[in-house]
């Protein structure tokens, strides 16, 4: 078991953090963060980052490693994640990846290669995105790489820019960067599925908790630390909406409502991403029985990937 990598995947607010922690306690594991926004120091409340006091002694890796002004790099994350997994295995422990950033998870688990970047090309494309909007760039991507355009939402400007950059710099389709699902480890991916209404309720509840815990103050402090300069961090769910409020572009109530709406949309995209991966073993996460879910997850670690285990008791 120690050589295996376990990944807990699925939409935001589905309970990935709790299950990954319980799996680590049961198997002698260590958590490897696979949430792209939890990589940023200070982005705690808005990402539901587990505090050290609530980690129950389980080592957590790849949290708080980037400044909010730094642009995200999947290639850098890939290198760090694989180094971390190697270290965990060397200690005879089980690596448990937890997070909902699909490309980051694939970067850690699969045989993906990421072409280099060209700052001049990236800056030019970012400028075009700011002036022309994502739809225009998506149309260009569709003409150059139809497969990539089908996989990237027309509203996802950051990924569209990256796809166009790869095409220009590497001279090959961006879709070629994402080959078939080929794991580099004996990996088990456990996906948490949840009734849509229950997931929406949890997302709204999470947003309310964020505001109670001082989320606006957290964003204001990060703004003073340069959050607006960060191309990646400034666009994070909730943070982007509160930055608009702090700039006087909307009311606080509107920022709260927009955070919920944006998070629900993001959860739908996460579900679609992970559903395309035939290796994911899906478990019902809304039964309300954490012990039964853990038992099902432990059983899933011995189940052939790509299948749906028996439903949880009472389902």
Helices and strands as residue ranges (DSSP letters): E 5-10, H 16-27, E 29-33, G 52-54, E 60-61, H 74-90, E 94-98, H 102-109, H 119-132, H 134-144, H 146-151, H 157-170, G 174-177, E 187-193, H 196-212, H 215-224, G 227-229, G 233-235, H 239-246, H 252-275, E 280-284, H 290-300
